[in-house]
Amino acid sequence: MLHIMPEETAQAGIDVQAEKIIPIHWGGFKLALHEWTDPIERVTKKAKELNLKVITPKIGEEIMVKDSLQTYTNNWWKDL
């Protein structure tokens, strides 16, 4: 099993020359000692520093991966 930290996730996007990244396994369950939004806050902060777009659909929301016009970055978790 491989696990990388949120900041490493953003860097991995840069390393593979991705146009956008989609962080996964961060908001489904509260299993850690940190706030459940901590991983997404950290990855979006680092991605912003690296000028990398982040796709953040709501849990269960369908997205069109090839849809280059839609960004799905509405920070929905902040309204909960």
Disulfide bonds with the S-S distance in Angstrom:
none
